[in-house]
Amino acid sequence: MIVMTQAVNAQVAEDAEFAQFVLNAIKKFNSKNWGNVQSDSIELNNTDPKSALGIYKNSKGENIWIKSDDCGNHCVQTVMYPSEY
């Protein structure tokens, strides 16, 4: 399941370019392309993708994070701004 914070969702609804950026970031995350994380985080993400963090920056310099959380029988991916973590 993929969820977005209220702030990310509002920007997705208002800005088609940002919405495409978020969609592309989700695709990268699901392909184990973790974006701009440090090398030690890449190793951790690859070891346990159900608890992974991806960091993505668009051409305007805006960052989003995608955090995966294992909730037992399902996994939740949350798209958020770094300030919302």
Helices and strands as residue ranges (DSSP letters): E 2-4, H 6-14, H 16-30, H 39-47, G 49-51, E 53-57, E 63-70, E 75-80, G 82-84
